[in-house]
Amino acid sequence: MAIASNEVAFPILTPEEMDFIRAHGERVTYNDGDVVFKAGEAAIDFFAVESGELEIINPTADDASVTVHKAGEFAGDIDMLTRRPVIVTAVARGPRTVLLRVPNEHFRRVLHSIPHLGERLVTAFAQRRQLLQQSGVLGLKIIGPSQCAQTNLLREFLFKNFVPYTWYDPLADNGARALKGVNKTPKDSPVVICSDGSVHCNPPLRKLSHCVGLYRECPNGNYDLAIVGGGPAGMAAAVYASSEAVNTIVLDRLGPGGQASGSSMIENFIGFPSGLSGAELGTRGALQMYKFGALFITPVVVKRLVPGEEYHTLLTDGDEHVRAKVVLIATGVKWRKLPAKNAEKFEMAGIYYAATTVESRLCTGGIAIVVGGGNSAGQAAMFLSESCPQVHLIIRSDNFAKSMSDYLASRIQENPRIKVHLNSEIEAVLGDRRLSGVELMDKSTGQTTQIDCCGVFVFIGAEPFTSWLPDEIARDEQGYLLTGADAKASGKWPLTAREPWPLETSIPRVLAAGDVRMGSTKRVGFAVGDGSLAVTCVHRLRT
Ligand SMILES: Cc1cc2nc3c(=O)[nH]c(=O)nc-3n(C[C@H](O)[C@H](O)[C@H](O)COP(=O)(O)OP(=O)(O)OC[C@H]3O[C@@H](n4cnc5c(N)ncnc54)[C@H](O)[C@@H]3O)c2cc1C
């Protein structure tokens, strides 16, 4: 959440709420020092304190006390819903502690039965995780250079999946000490030290997901609905489908949130007048999915779709086969690469395609360059100007008011930390081992100048993730998927008995939603609308 508040994170339940929990659980008594649950245990039960005290401690910081829950308070955070291994340990304190215990498998019933109580619990869980993350001393350690693509991929993966970690640069004293402590050198980085003390050099995402307890085998079952992509469109579809008892699986290569997680502040999504960060949207959406019991599998890349009569089959990079009556493709787009000399060398290692707290920390106090004339670039420039004394916004055209919302364009013009370069393009990226600057060309004069910087943030348009799909699926010349009447007009629609549904592609029972769909507006609200509409089509098609 935007500002984690202790009051929201640690509410005291009313006597009525405690009575309700009592009715769903059992009373358990503990003595001083009894361990109620231990870091590393998965699918823990829910515990509310009836009397006595329950201390929460952080095993990765010499068992430092995180908080002490008293009567009316409760233990647990996001992992109550994800059912992943918890990251803290709970110990009873005082001569006699009485807890109300609700088994994990019944906990969803508590959430659903009294929506107001469910809302308080879920909000508290999310805020607690944020407070823990902000404490900066919890969870696993990643030691790797700030400008290292693999280090940044590991960090993005953990960030998207709410796994707390502390990042160290091997060139800083604490990073060098941490490496020495496990007999590694900067050459081994990125090095991951897990909470159980195990050390891994440059682990693949699947291996890392095992280490942090995130791994969940992708079940080779038959589903009503398989969703490829867990961005706003995929998450919205998963929330609606699972809340309506449609047997649903979601597959994503990195975790929930999609590219929206790369947005520092979304101000045009209905219901959030003061805006919300992409990370916050991702967290809320994911919690809602988990609350309704959707099955979310990550990291998994879907490599092929094989259309079938009754079931379509999705083949993954782990050789899993997922069969579903209806498939929803919500794979979004990837940002176009910076077309400049040397840019490839600094991909995700100085050149970034998102501007969240993860990337901004890599450039704090330095000079940042943002490339692009749309809203995403504008938001990134505003966000980075909070932590960078100078931000250069590089725009190819001669007028950025054409491509950016008025409110944003005016804020940028009024911001003394942002310098706008119109008619300009980056010719080359400079640096040896680290990115150190760019060569900028003013197209109106032909002059080039050099600007020193520590990061280049690129937002110059996108292309859809559709190359893995079979030829039978109709696309436009840029690769966006045709749906509804457009799919029929493509000549690839094979049925004569019926027309395609509005979100149906040219393969019957394969739908497309969000940014990947031709003609969709590339915005969160539209992706969410598409994902929700997809579920109506699912109801018609799965029978
Ligand atoms: C920096 C930035 C700022 C933005 N700001 C705003 C804003 O302020 N307001 C606004 O309305 N919109 C904003 N947008 C746009 C908005 O984020 C997108 O329109 C929205 O995220 C699209 O949602 P989607 O679900 O269609 O796709 P995505 O969010 O792109 O999600 C697609 C998902 O599919 C997964 N995936 C792709 N291929 C595969 C595969 N083969 N196998 C498994 N998984 C796969 C990806 O990992 C990803 O999680 C912003 C975008 C960016 C990048």
Ligand as a Chemical Component Dictionary entry (heavy atoms), coordinates in Angstrom:
data_LIG
# 
_chem_comp.id                   LIG 
_chem_comp.type                 NON-POLYMER 
_chem_comp.pdbx_formal_charge   0 
_chem_comp.three_letter_code    LIG 
# 
loop_
_chem_comp_atom.comp_id 
_chem_comp_atom.atom_id 
_chem_comp_atom.alt_atom_id 
_chem_comp_atom.type_symbol 
_chem_comp_atom.charge 
_chem_comp_atom.model_Cartn_x 
_chem_comp_atom.model_Cartn_y 
_chem_comp_atom.model_Cartn_z 
_chem_comp_atom.pdbx_ordinal 
LIG C1  C1  C 0 5.873  2.195   -16.995 1  
LIG C2  C2  C 0 4.426  2.054   -17.346 2  
LIG C3  C3  C 0 3.489  2.967   -16.844 3  
LIG C4  C4  C 0 2.123  2.819   -17.139 4  
LIG N1  N1  N 0 1.235  3.692   -16.599 5  
LIG C5  C5  C 0 -0.091 3.536   -16.823 6  
LIG C6  C6  C 0 -1.048 4.426   -16.214 7  
LIG O1  O1  O 0 -0.707 5.345   -15.499 8  
LIG N2  N2  N 0 -2.366 4.228   -16.461 9  
LIG C7  C7  C 0 -2.802 3.203   -17.260 10 
LIG O2  O2  O 0 -4.018 3.044   -17.386 11 
LIG N3  N3  N 0 -1.930 2.351   -17.851 12 
LIG C8  C8  C 0 -0.580 2.500   -17.662 13 
LIG N4  N4  N 0 0.326  1.664   -18.272 14 
LIG C9  C9  C 0 -0.183 0.636   -19.212 15 
LIG C10 C10 C 0 -0.709 -0.586  -18.477 16 
LIG O3  O3  O 0 0.252  -1.033  -17.544 17 
LIG C11 C11 C 0 -1.050 -1.687  -19.473 18 
LIG O4  O4  O 0 -2.014 -1.217  -20.359 19 
LIG C12 C12 C 0 -1.587 -2.937  -18.753 20 
LIG O5  O5  O 0 -0.630 -3.439  -17.844 21 
LIG C13 C13 C 0 -1.940 -4.034  -19.759 22 
LIG O6  O6  O 0 -2.357 -5.165  -19.055 23 
LIG P1  P1  P 0 -2.327 -6.625  -19.699 24 
LIG O7  O7  O 0 -2.808 -7.536  -18.640 25 
LIG O8  O8  O 0 -3.004 -6.612  -20.993 26 
LIG O9  O9  O 0 -0.789 -6.940  -20.023 27 
LIG P2  P2  P 0 0.524  -6.883  -19.148 28 
LIG O10 O10 O 0 0.366  -5.969  -17.992 29 
LIG O11 O11 O 0 1.625  -6.587  -20.100 30 
LIG O12 O12 O 0 0.700  -8.359  -18.572 31 
LIG C14 C14 C 0 1.064  -9.429  -19.400 32 
LIG C15 C15 C 0 1.642  -10.559 -18.563 33 
LIG O13 O13 O 0 1.852  -11.696 -19.399 34 
LIG C16 C16 C 0 3.044  -12.364 -19.037 35 
LIG N5  N5  N 0 3.502  -13.145 -20.202 36 
LIG C17 C17 C 0 3.799  -12.697 -21.438 37 
LIG N6  N6  N 0 4.105  -13.722 -22.250 38 
LIG C18 C18 C 0 4.009  -14.847 -21.512 39 
LIG C19 C19 C 0 4.194  -16.237 -21.795 40 
LIG N7  N7  N 0 4.514  -16.681 -23.010 41 
LIG N8  N8  N 0 4.039  -17.134 -20.784 42 
LIG C20 C20 C 0 3.685  -16.721 -19.551 43 
LIG N9  N9  N 0 3.481  -15.419 -19.236 44 
LIG C21 C21 C 0 3.629  -14.492 -20.212 45 
LIG C22 C22 C 0 3.979  -11.243 -18.629 46 
LIG O14 O14 O 0 4.962  -11.711 -17.722 47 
LIG C23 C23 C 0 2.999  -10.263 -17.941 48 
LIG O15 O15 O 0 2.935  -10.484 -16.550 49 
LIG C24 C24 C 0 1.694  1.762   -17.974 50 
LIG C25 C25 C 0 2.638  0.858   -18.494 51 
LIG C26 C26 C 0 3.986  0.989   -18.174 52 
LIG C27 C27 C 0 4.989  -0.009  -18.709 53 
# 
loop_
_chem_comp_bond.comp_id 
_chem_comp_bond.atom_id_1 
_chem_comp_bond.atom_id_2 
_chem_comp_bond.value_order 
_chem_comp_bond.pdbx_ordinal 
LIG C1  C2  SING 1  
LIG C2  C3  SING 2  
LIG C2  C26 DOUB 3  
LIG C3  C4  DOUB 4  
LIG C4  N1  SING 5  
LIG C4  C24 SING 6  
LIG N1  C5  DOUB 7  
LIG C5  C6  SING 8  
LIG C5  C8  SING 9  
LIG C6  O1  DOUB 10 
LIG C6  N2  SING 11 
LIG N2  C7  SING 12 
LIG C7  O2  DOUB 13 
LIG C7  N3  SING 14 
LIG N3  C8  DOUB 15 
LIG C8  N4  SING 16 
LIG N4  C9  SING 17 
LIG N4  C24 SING 18 
LIG C9  C10 SING 19 
LIG C10 O3  SING 20 
LIG C10 C11 SING 21 
LIG C11 O4  SING 22 
LIG C11 C12 SING 23 
LIG C12 O5  SING 24 
LIG C12 C13 SING 25 
LIG C13 O6  SING 26 
LIG O6  P1  SING 27 
LIG P1  O7  DOUB 28 
LIG P1  O8  SING 29 
LIG P1  O9  SING 30 
LIG O9  P2  SING 31 
LIG P2  O10 DOUB 32 
LIG P2  O11 SING 33 
LIG P2  O12 SING 34 
LIG O12 C14 SING 35 
LIG C14 C15 SING 36 
LIG C15 O13 SING 37 
LIG C15 C23 SING 38 
LIG O13 C16 SING 39 
LIG C16 N5  SING 40 
LIG C16 C22 SING 41 
LIG N5  C17 SING 42 
LIG N5  C21 SING 43 
LIG C17 N6  DOUB 44 
LIG N6  C18 SING 45 
LIG C18 C19 SING 46 
LIG C18 C21 DOUB 47 
LIG C19 N7  SING 48 
LIG C19 N8  DOUB 49 
LIG N8  C20 SING 50 
LIG C20 N9  DOUB 51 
LIG N9  C21 SING 52 
LIG C22 O14 SING 53 
LIG C22 C23 SING 54 
LIG C23 O15 SING 55 
LIG C24 C25 DOUB 56 
LIG C25 C26 SING 57 
LIG C26 C27 SING 58 
# 
